[in-house]
Amino acid sequence: MSTSDNPGQRAVGRPTPITAATVTQKPSGMPIHKYGPYEAVDIPDRTWPDNRITAAPRWLSTDLRDGNQALIDPMSPVRKREMFDLLVRMGYKEIEVGFPSSGQTDFDFVRSIIEEGAIPEDVTISVLTQAREELIERTVESLRGAHRATVHLYNATAPTFRRVVFRGTREQVKQIAVDGTRLVVEYADKILGDDTVFGYQYSPEIFTDTELDFALEVCEGVMDVWQPEAGREIILNLPATVERSTPSTHADRFEWMSRNLSRREHICLSVHPHNDRGTAVAAAELAIMAGADRIEGCLFGQGERTGNVDLVTLGMNLFSQGVDPQIDFSQIDEIRRTAEYCNQMQIHPRHPYAGDLVYTAFSGSHQDAIKKGFEAMEVGAAEQGKTVDDIEWAVPYLPIDPKDVGRSYEAVIRVNSQSGKGGIAYVLRNDHNLDLPRRMQIEFSKTIQAKTDADGGEVTPAQIWATFQDEYLPTDDNQWGRIALRTAQTSTTSEGTDALTVEAVVDGTETVLTGTGNGPLAAFFDALGAIGIDVRLLDYSEHTLSEGAAAQAAAYIECAIDGKVLWGVGVDANIVRASLKAVVSAVNRARR
């Protein structure tokens, strides 16, 4: 019957679909008229989107310069040395160690690591200077006796700086860079001996706001002075002093510069992103795809305002793709602790690869997928005759194996009110070798869920284990239930069936139970039936908990007991006793 046949009946149809027209966002009211779009680069034949990163770039850490200058409390000499030693241990071969012309503290630190022999011979230190003669002389003087050193000169080239700060023309700003480069060459020849392997780096500061043709013109003028050639490279660093565009536009600018610079084969093109838009990592990676050779950044994204690009995330991104970062992140917690001490700033618990919670799953569906992923890895390794560490990593929600950065699996699964059976089962399997059958996982997860709903917050692995013991494994100091098993002996009847004699405490009274059946379990069910307990077997599984002479076994039994369906667990060195204990566990739970 249609609704037209009954006008009083309301039509029942499908729900109204959500469409773009029904999502009614409204104007924010914010002053957007004050800002304009970033200028695009005219490069229709760009090639960088088709490129892939297949090898590590050169890295420079500027933790001791750009990172340090951004601290509320700049590092003491002791903390600076701790940071420098960490960077060396990790494998960084280019380290910007300070701004020695800015003050005595930085100058003294550079002198200390040179004079104390703290710099390995394959490590190049870099020092920053502005383009004024007295500052350049002081900077080069700080490097006297260094084995490998680079002077990094910069001047601002962006239109706003030319107009507001310097009130100079393009030609005047270019001349600052050219004259500064000439002074670096002169003072290096005057102060540094033949024992110093010397390099030069130039940065058109705020490259991201500088006209491309002018950035190119200034860099060419600098190169005309330095004269890069085979065995004499120049580092041209193009800094996103303030991040202003999408990473794709940033990559376009790098491809344009890489294409148009002369003497390209003698240039190390360096990228120096900041994180003002939150995309510094992507900007650095796309710049490498667009032709950059080197990345400058800080551990964990330390640095001015929102920070420099994070060298840890960049390196671990490569590692997670099977590319050797050529930096050792295998002890990520030591790296983090040292950085926190030196910077006096804490690393966020959600920080990629290093935060306390980045390898942790609370969600039930995530936990279940992780648990199954670990199990599949073990099966796959066994099928290939290899260890898990020798096959390709493939665990849902874990982009890398936490063990590879020095983490354990203990914190991978953590349980709260959002957790499900998979996470709880993982904790029991990982910490106690108990591999719960699926339906038992569901049963026990309800117990934990009730606890989290009642108490709130997180349930620790220790609390999960205590709850599991209380629910399934009564101990000597925490006895509960009708039956406590003492001894059990089996024999074979003349008919070929099993006979079982059990000494037990039943309702507080020492009792001997006897029964027969096809197997010890059937015999035990028969014995329990004699005292009015009706037990029917629904499911059974067992496995060993350990190897060797003292190995323990676990048995899991699903039973229907007087109409209730419950699981029981038994653990014993003897698998028959473990099975009987599992039955007792289920029976006691039914009467609890």
Secondary structure by P-SEA (a helix, b strand, c coil): ccccccccbbbbbccccccccccccccccccccccccccccccccccccccccccccbbbbcccccccccccccccaaaaaaaaaaaaaacccccccccccccaaaaaaaaaaaaaccccccbbbbbbbcccaaaaaaaaaaaccccbbbbbbbbbcccccccccccccaaaaaaaaaaaaaaaaaaaaaccccccbbbbbbbccccccccaaaaaaaaaaaaaaacccccbbbbbbbccccccccaaaaaaaaaaaaaccccccccbbbbbbbcccccaaaaaaaaaaacccbbbbcccccccccccccaaaaaaaaaaacccccccccaaaaaaaaaaaaaccccccccccccccccccccaaaaaaaaaaaaaaaaaaaaaccccccccccccccccccccccccccccccccccccaaaaaaaaaacccccccaaaaaaaaaaaaaaaaaccccccaaaaaaaaaaacccccccccccccccbbbbbbccccbbbbbbbccccccccccccccccaaaaaaaaaaaacbbbbbcbbbbbbcccccbbbbbbbbbbbcccccbbbbbbcccaaaaaaaaaaaaaaaaac
